[in-house]
Amino acid sequence: MAAPLTNQKRDRRTKPAPRWCTDQSTRAGGRGEALALRPPRGVGGARRGLMALRRALSAAGRRWAQRPCSAAWGDTIFALSSGHGRCGVAVIRTSGPGSRGALQSLTGRPELPPPRVLALRRIRDPATAEPLDRGLVVWFPGPQSFTGEDCAELHVHGGPAVVSGVLRALGCLPGLRPAEPGEFTRRAFRRGKLDLTAAEGLGDLIRAETEAQRRQALRQMEGELGQLYQRWSETLTQALAHLEAYIDFSEDDNVEEEVLSQVDATVRALEQEIGAHLRDGRRGELLRGGVRAVIAGPPNVGKSSLLNLLCQRPAAIVSPVAGTTRDVVEVALNVGGYPLVLSDTAGLRDATDPVEQEGVSRARDRCGDPLAGSPSLTQSRHGLHLGDCVAALARYGRERRRDLGLAAEQLRLARRHLGRITGHVGAEDVLDIIFRDFCVGK
């Protein structure tokens, strides 16, 4: 068994072990990849050969996971993107290779309008040629579209009969089917138009009820949080590359000893930066879900009346009889642009006055300014993966003193956890959870 690899130079008098490298060849028809092992030229060790094989297998696995799936992407989806019910304008969108034909069939014209330009068209049922409405249509050829595929939008009058007629006409076209909840955004993720953090920000923006929630969600949707995590991932990638270069080539005097010191400093700085990001007091999560507060005090002192005054409606029953409130009554409020979930209970202590001003102050202290500083954590899964990443970086320091190969593995684990946040690594298990809460038209 080979001796553990340390940061010291190995004895060059030791007989070199055979090094195994990888060749990649395409199977017949280009349908897959085969990995072939060949003995290398020059010096090396079994550990380096195993590391090279592991890197090749990992790369092949990533290419297999990112392959296009014709069964999932070959069809064309459609849905109502605007809200349901009567409205002035309803937006119906399609995405997929059949969008061009769908737009031509419903407008009765072989020519399409210029890309991303609204055009007035008469919309008809292609099966009966019956006019359905007169509205605006937009053509978005891929990849310059939200999903990266060919897309079309029909802006029609928002009456239920018009909307149902257009949807029914689309459903009769071959190759088109109704979209599932969040499928448009999921296709955008699949084609690299946005990462998982941006997709989560889009969902939060749709559900935002206050100005502060909107600011935080928009900042995340535009990629600030994903860019922060991507920068950390790139820093880890560079540190891992330098460490592996030292492992592979240090005995040939091609890599300086200072490389290890630089890697150590980079890992320590990154561990501290991610740790500070985790210690933000859950501001992003609180802002996303709302700060919870309780009106507490002795019975029959006006807690329910105060709740009704703050929400400007009779949310709680008020009577001169002490102990009227038996169950918790919760009301969602917008206090100075911050979400507050206020609860009326049969409390035991006096409430602080004035409540609204104190609520604004406390909301600013647990939530903070969503536009200031680095973007905040908004999802519990972000915190879980970042915690695992920091733990792997801490283990690097311990393994570094014993075995550089094991230390390098900790950097790979840390990078993998960062990739799972943005969806660049192992995204399948969280896709359904993220996209199932989207409306159908997104």
C-alpha positions as CSV (number, residue, x, y, z in Angstrom):
1,M,0.0,0.0,0.0
2,A,1.3,3.4,-0.9
3,A,2.2,5.8,1.9
4,P,-0.2,8.7,2.5
5,L,0.6,11.8,0.5
6,T,1.7,14.8,2.5
7,N,2.9,18.3,1.7
8,Q,6.4,17.1,1.7
9,K,8.2,16.1,-1.5
10,R,8.1,12.3,-2.1
11,D,11.4,10.5,-2.3
12,R,12.3,10.4,-6.0
13,R,14.3,7.2,-5.5
14,T,11.0,5.4,-4.9
15,K,10.0,3.2,-7.8
16,P,7.2,5.1,-9.6
17,A,3.9,3.3,-9.7
18,P,2.0,3.0,-13.0
19,R,-0.2,6.0,-13.7
20,W,-3.5,5.4,-15.4
21,C,-5.1,8.1,-17.5
22,T,-8.4,8.2,-19.3
23,D,-9.3,8.3,-23.0
24,Q,-12.8,9.3,-24.1
25,S,-14.2,7.8,-27.2
26,T,-17.6,8.0,-28.8
27,R,-19.5,4.9,-29.3
28,A,-21.0,4.0,-32.6
29,G,-23.7,6.4,-33.6
30,G,-22.6,9.0,-31.0
31,R,-25.1,7.8,-28.5
32,G,-22.9,7.6,-25.5
33,E,-19.3,7.8,-24.1
34,A,-16.9,5.1,-23.2
35,L,-14.0,5.6,-20.8
36,A,-10.8,3.7,-21.7
37,L,-7.7,3.4,-19.4
38,R,-4.2,3.5,-20.8
39,P,-0.9,3.4,-19.0
40,P,0.8,6.8,-19.0
41,R,4.3,7.9,-19.9
42,G,6.5,9.4,-17.2
43,V,6.3,9.3,-13.5
44,G,3.2,9.3,-11.3
45,G,1.4,7.3,-8.7
46,A,-1.7,5.2,-8.3
47,R,-3.4,8.0,-6.3
48,R,-3.0,10.5,-9.2
49,G,-4.3,7.9,-11.6
50,L,-7.4,7.3,-9.5
51,M,-8.0,11.1,-9.2
52,A,-7.8,11.4,-13.0
53,L,-10.2,8.6,-13.4
54,R,-12.6,10.1,-10.9
55,R,-12.5,13.5,-12.7
56,A,-13.2,11.8,-16.0
57,L,-16.2,9.9,-14.6
58,S,-17.5,13.0,-12.9
59,A,-17.3,14.9,-16.2
60,A,-19.0,12.1,-18.1
61,G,-21.8,12.0,-15.5
62,R,-22.4,15.8,-15.8
63,R,-22.6,15.5,-19.6
64,W,-25.1,12.7,-19.3
65,A,-27.2,14.6,-16.8
66,Q,-27.2,17.7,-19.0
67,R,-28.2,15.8,-22.2
68,P,-31.3,17.1,-24.0
69,C,-34.3,15.0,-23.3
70,S,-36.4,14.8,-26.5
71,A,-39.4,13.3,-24.6
72,A,-39.6,16.3,-22.3
73,W,-38.7,19.0,-24.8
74,G,-40.2,17.7,-28.0
75,D,-43.7,18.9,-27.3
76,T,-45.2,22.4,-27.2
77,I,-47.0,23.7,-24.1
78,F,-49.6,26.5,-23.7
79,A,-51.3,28.2,-20.8
80,L,-53.0,31.3,-19.6
81,S,-50.2,33.4,-18.1
82,S,-52.4,36.3,-16.7
83,G,-54.8,35.9,-13.9
84,H,-58.0,34.0,-14.1
85,G,-61.4,35.7,-14.2
86,R,-62.7,38.7,-16.1
87,C,-60.1,41.2,-17.0
88,G,-59.3,43.8,-19.7
89,V,-56.5,41.8,-21.3
90,A,-55.5,38.1,-21.0
91,V,-52.1,36.8,-22.1
92,I,-51.9,33.2,-23.4
93,R,-48.4,31.9,-24.2
94,T,-46.9,28.9,-25.9
95,S,-43.4,27.4,-25.8
96,G,-41.8,24.7,-27.9
97,P,-41.2,23.8,-31.5
98,G,-44.9,24.0,-32.4
99,S,-45.2,27.7,-31.4
100,R,-44.6,28.9,-35.0
101,G,-47.3,26.7,-36.5
102,A,-49.7,27.5,-33.7
103,L,-49.4,31.2,-34.3
104,Q,-49.8,30.7,-38.1
105,S,-52.9,28.5,-37.6
106,L,-54.6,30.9,-35.2
107,T,-54.0,34.0,-37.2
108,G,-54.5,32.4,-40.6
109,R,-51.4,33.9,-42.0
110,P,-48.2,32.1,-43.1
111,E,-46.0,35.1,-42.4
112,L,-45.1,35.8,-38.8
113,P,-44.7,39.3,-37.3
114,P,-41.2,40.6,-36.7
115,P,-39.6,39.1,-33.6
116,R,-40.6,40.8,-30.3
117,V,-42.9,43.3,-32.0
118,L,-46.7,43.5,-31.2
119,A,-48.9,43.0,-34.2
120,L,-52.7,43.3,-34.5
121,R,-54.3,40.1,-35.8
122,R,-57.7,38.5,-36.1
123,I,-57.6,35.2,-34.1
124,R,-59.7,32.4,-35.3
125,D,-60.4,28.7,-34.6
126,P,-58.2,26.8,-37.1
127,A,-60.7,23.9,-37.2
128,T,-63.8,26.0,-38.1
129,A,-62.2,29.3,-39.2
130,E,-64.6,31.0,-36.8
131,P,-63.3,34.3,-35.5
132,L,-62.5,34.2,-31.7
133,D,-61.2,37.6,-31.1
134,R,-59.1,40.5,-32.4
135,G,-55.9,41.0,-30.4
136,L,-52.2,41.5,-30.3
137,V,-49.7,38.7,-31.0
138,V,-46.0,38.5,-30.3
139,W,-43.4,36.1,-31.8
140,F,-40.3,35.2,-29.7
141,P,-38.0,32.9,-31.7
142,G,-35.6,30.9,-29.6
143,P,-33.1,31.1,-28.0
144,Q,-34.0,34.8,-27.5
145,S,-37.1,34.1,-25.3
146,F,-37.9,33.5,-21.7
147,T,-37.7,29.7,-22.0
148,G,-35.0,29.6,-24.7
149,E,-37.4,27.9,-27.1
150,D,-39.7,29.3,-29.8
151,C,-42.5,31.1,-27.9
152,A,-45.6,33.0,-28.9
153,E,-48.0,35.2,-27.0
154,L,-51.6,36.1,-27.7
155,H,-52.9,39.2,-25.9
156,V,-56.7,38.8,-26.2
157,H,-59.7,40.3,-24.4
158,G,-60.0,38.8,-20.9
159,G,-63.6,37.5,-21.0
160,P,-64.0,33.9,-20.0
161,A,-65.5,32.9,-23.3
162,V,-62.7,34.4,-25.3
163,V,-60.0,32.8,-23.2
164,S,-61.6,29.4,-23.1
165,G,-62.1,29.5,-26.9
166,V,-58.5,30.3,-27.6
167,L,-57.3,27.7,-25.2
168,R,-59.6,25.1,-26.7
169,A,-58.3,26.0,-30.2
170,L,-54.7,25.5,-29.1
171,G,-55.5,22.2,-27.5
172,C,-56.9,20.9,-30.8
173,L,-53.6,21.5,-32.6
174,P,-51.3,18.5,-33.0
175,G,-48.3,18.4,-30.7
176,L,-49.6,21.0,-28.3
177,R,-50.7,20.3,-24.7
178,P,-51.6,22.3,-21.6
179,A,-48.6,23.3,-19.4
180,E,-48.0,22.0,-16.0
181,P,-47.5,24.4,-13.0
182,G,-44.1,26.1,-13.3
183,E,-43.3,24.3,-16.6
184,F,-42.3,27.5,-18.5
185,T,-39.8,28.5,-15.8
186,R,-38.6,24.9,-15.6
187,R,-37.8,24.9,-19.3
188,A,-36.0,28.2,-18.9
189,F,-33.9,26.6,-16.2
190,R,-33.2,23.5,-18.4
191,R,-31.9,25.7,-21.2
192,G,-29.7,27.8,-18.9
193,K,-31.8,31.0,-19.0
194,L,-31.8,31.2,-15.2
195,D,-30.5,29.2,-12.3
196,L,-32.5,27.8,-9.3
197,T,-31.9,30.9,-7.1
198,A,-33.3,33.1,-9.9
199,A,-36.2,30.8,-10.4
200,E,-37.0,31.0,-6.7
201,G,-36.7,34.7,-6.8
202,L,-39.2,34.8,-9.7
203,G,-41.6,32.7,-7.6
204,D,-41.2,35.1,-4.6
205,L,-41.7,38.1,-6.9
206,I,-45.1,36.6,-8.1
207,R,-46.1,36.1,-4.4
208,A,-44.7,39.4,-3.1
209,E,-47.3,41.4,-1.1
210,T,-45.1,44.3,0.2
211,E,-42.5,46.6,-1.2
212,A,-39.7,45.1,0.8
213,Q,-40.6,41.6,-0.4
214,R,-40.7,42.9,-4.0
215,R,-37.3,44.5,-3.7
216,Q,-35.7,41.3,-2.3
217,A,-37.3,39.0,-4.8
218,L,-36.4,41.2,-7.8
219,R,-32.8,41.4,-6.6
220,Q,-32.7,37.6,-6.4
221,M,-34.5,37.1,-9.7
222,E,-32.0,39.3,-11.5
223,G,-29.2,36.9,-10.3
224,E,-27.4,38.7,-7.5
225,L,-27.7,35.8,-5.1
226,G,-26.7,33.3,-7.8
227,Q,-23.8,35.4,-8.8
228,L,-22.5,35.4,-5.2
229,Y,-22.7,31.7,-4.9
230,Q,-21.1,31.3,-8.4
231,R,-18.2,33.5,-7.3
232,W,-17.6,31.3,-4.3
233,S,-17.8,28.2,-6.5
234,E,-15.3,29.6,-8.9
235,T,-13.0,30.4,-6.0
236,L,-13.2,26.8,-4.8
237,T,-12.6,25.5,-8.3
238,Q,-9.4,27.6,-8.6
239,A,-8.2,26.4,-5.2
240,L,-8.9,22.8,-6.1
241,A,-7.1,23.1,-9.4
242,H,-4.0,24.5,-7.7
243,L,-4.1,21.7,-5.1
244,E,-4.4,19.0,-7.7
245,A,-1.6,20.5,-9.7
246,Y,0.6,20.4,-6.6
247,I,-0.4,16.7,-6.0
248,D,0.3,15.8,-9.7
249,F,3.4,17.8,-10.4
250,S,5.2,18.9,-7.2
251,E,7.7,16.0,-7.4
252,D,8.8,17.2,-10.8
253,D,9.6,20.7,-9.4
254,N,7.0,22.2,-11.7
255,V,4.9,23.7,-8.9
256,E,6.2,25.9,-6.1
257,E,5.6,25.2,-2.4
258,E,3.9,28.5,-2.0
259,V,0.9,27.1,-3.9
260,L,-0.3,25.2,-0.8
261,S,-0.1,28.3,1.3
262,Q,-2.2,30.2,-1.2
263,V,-4.8,27.4,-1.2
264,D,-4.9,27.4,2.6
265,A,-5.4,31.2,2.7
266,T,-8.2,31.0,0.1
267,V,-10.1,28.3,1.9
268,R,-9.8,30.1,5.2
269,A,-11.1,33.4,3.7
270,L,-14.0,31.6,2.0
271,E,-15.0,29.7,5.1
272,Q,-15.2,33.0,7.0
273,E,-17.2,34.7,4.3
274,I,-19.8,32.0,4.0
275,G,-20.0,31.7,7.8
276,A,-20.8,35.5,8.0
277,H,-23.4,35.0,5.3
278,L,-25.0,32.3,7.4
279,R,-25.1,34.5,10.5
280,D,-27.5,37.1,9.1
281,G,-30.2,36.4,11.6
282,R,-32.4,34.8,9.0
283,R,-33.3,38.3,7.6
284,G,-34.1,37.1,4.1
285,E,-36.3,34.2,5.3
286,L,-38.2,36.5,7.8
287,L,-38.8,39.1,5.1
288,R,-40.0,36.4,2.7
289,G,-42.3,34.8,5.1
290,G,-43.3,37.7,7.3
291,V,-42.3,38.8,10.8
292,R,-44.5,37.2,13.5
293,A,-45.6,39.3,16.5
294,V,-48.2,38.8,19.2
295,I,-50.4,41.3,21.0
296,A,-50.2,40.2,24.6
297,G,-51.7,41.6,27.8
298,P,-54.2,41.0,30.6
299,P,-57.8,40.0,29.6
300,N,-60.2,42.7,28.5
301,V,-57.7,45.5,27.9
302,G,-58.4,46.1,24.2
303,K,-56.0,43.6,22.5
304,S,-58.7,42.6,19.9
305,S,-59.8,46.2,19.4
306,L,-56.2,47.1,18.7
307,L,-55.9,44.3,16.2
308,N,-59.1,45.5,14.4
309,L,-57.7,49.1,14.4
310,L,-54.4,48.1,12.9
311,C,-55.9,45.9,10.2
312,Q,-58.9,48.3,9.7
313,R,-61.5,45.6,9.7
314,P,-63.3,43.5,12.3
315,A,-60.9,40.6,12.3
316,A,-61.5,39.7,16.0
317,I,-64.7,39.6,18.0
318,V,-64.9,42.4,20.6
319,S,-67.1,42.4,23.7
320,P,-67.1,43.8,27.2
321,V,-66.8,40.3,28.6
322,A,-63.3,39.3,29.7
323,G,-61.8,36.3,27.9
324,T,-63.7,36.7,24.7
325,T,-60.7,35.7,22.6
326,R,-60.0,32.0,23.1
327,D,-58.3,31.1,19.9
328,V,-55.3,32.7,18.1
329,V,-56.5,35.2,15.5
330,E,-53.8,36.0,12.9
331,V,-53.8,38.9,10.4
332,A,-51.2,39.6,7.7
333,L,-50.3,43.3,7.7
334,N,-48.1,45.6,5.6
335,V,-46.2,47.8,8.0
336,G,-44.1,50.3,6.3
337,G,-43.5,48.0,3.4
338,Y,-42.5,45.0,5.6
339,P,-44.7,41.9,6.1
340,L,-46.0,41.4,9.6
341,V,-48.2,38.5,10.8
342,L,-49.9,39.9,13.9
343,S,-51.6,37.5,16.4
344,D,-54.3,38.3,18.9
345,T,-54.2,35.9,21.9
346,A,-55.3,35.7,25.5
347,G,-51.9,36.9,26.7
348,L,-50.4,37.5,30.1
349,R,-48.5,40.8,29.7
350,D,-49.2,44.3,28.5
351,A,-48.6,45.2,24.9
352,T,-46.0,47.8,23.9
353,D,-47.4,51.2,22.8
354,P,-47.4,52.6,20.1
355,V,-47.6,49.2,18.4
356,E,-47.4,50.3,14.8
357,Q,-44.2,52.3,15.2
358,E,-42.6,49.5,17.2
359,G,-43.6,47.0,14.6
360,V,-41.9,49.1,11.9
361,S,-38.8,49.4,14.0
362,R,-38.6,45.7,14.8
363,A,-39.3,44.8,11.2
364,R,-36.4,46.9,10.1
365,D,-34.1,45.2,12.8
366,R,-35.1,41.2,12.0
367,C,-35.5,41.9,8.2
368,G,-33.1,44.8,7.4
369,D,-32.9,46.7,4.1
370,P,-33.3,44.3,1.2
371,L,-31.3,46.5,-1.1
372,A,-28.3,47.0,1.2
373,G,-25.2,44.9,1.4
374,S,-24.9,41.3,0.0
375,P,-28.1,39.5,-0.9
376,S,-29.6,37.6,2.0
377,L,-30.6,34.0,2.4
378,T,-34.2,33.5,1.4
379,Q,-34.6,29.7,1.5
380,S,-33.9,27.1,4.2
381,R,-32.3,24.8,1.6
382,H,-29.7,27.5,0.9
383,G,-28.7,27.5,4.6
384,L,-28.5,23.7,4.7
385,H,-26.2,23.4,1.7
386,L,-24.1,26.4,2.8
387,G,-23.7,24.8,6.3
388,D,-22.5,21.6,4.6
389,C,-20.1,23.6,2.5
390,V,-18.6,25.3,5.6
391,A,-18.3,22.0,7.3
392,A,-16.4,20.6,4.3
393,L,-14.1,23.6,4.3
394,A,-13.4,23.0,8.0
395,R,-12.6,19.4,7.4
396,Y,-10.1,20.5,4.7
397,G,-7.9,22.0,7.4
398,R,-7.8,18.8,9.3
399,E,-7.2,16.5,6.3
400,R,-4.6,19.0,4.9
401,R,-2.2,18.0,7.7
402,R,-2.6,14.2,7.0
403,D,-3.3,13.6,3.3
404,L,-3.6,16.1,0.5
405,G,-5.8,13.7,-1.6
406,L,-8.4,13.6,1.2
407,A,-8.2,17.4,1.6
408,A,-8.9,17.8,-2.1
409,E,-12.0,15.7,-1.8
410,Q,-13.3,18.1,0.9
411,L,-13.0,20.9,-1.6
412,R,-14.9,18.9,-4.1
413,L,-17.7,18.3,-1.6
414,A,-17.8,22.0,-0.7
415,R,-18.1,23.0,-4.4
416,R,-20.8,20.3,-4.9
417,H,-22.9,21.8,-2.1
418,L,-22.6,25.3,-3.7
419,G,-23.6,23.9,-7.0
420,R,-26.7,22.3,-5.6
421,I,-28.0,25.7,-4.5
422,T,-27.9,27.1,-8.0
423,G,-28.9,23.9,-9.7
424,H,-25.5,23.3,-11.4
425,V,-25.1,20.0,-9.5
426,G,-27.7,17.5,-8.4
427,A,-30.8,19.6,-9.1
428,E,-33.3,16.8,-9.9
429,D,-34.4,16.2,-6.3
430,V,-35.4,19.9,-5.7
431,L,-36.9,20.8,-9.1
432,D,-40.3,19.5,-8.3
433,I,-40.4,21.2,-4.9
434,I,-39.4,24.6,-6.4
435,F,-41.6,24.6,-9.5
436,R,-44.8,23.0,-8.1
437,D,-45.8,26.2,-6.4
438,F,-45.7,28.3,-9.6
439,C,-48.9,29.2,-11.4
440,V,-49.6,27.3,-14.6
441,G,-48.6,30.1,-16.9
442,K,-45.1,30.5,-15.5
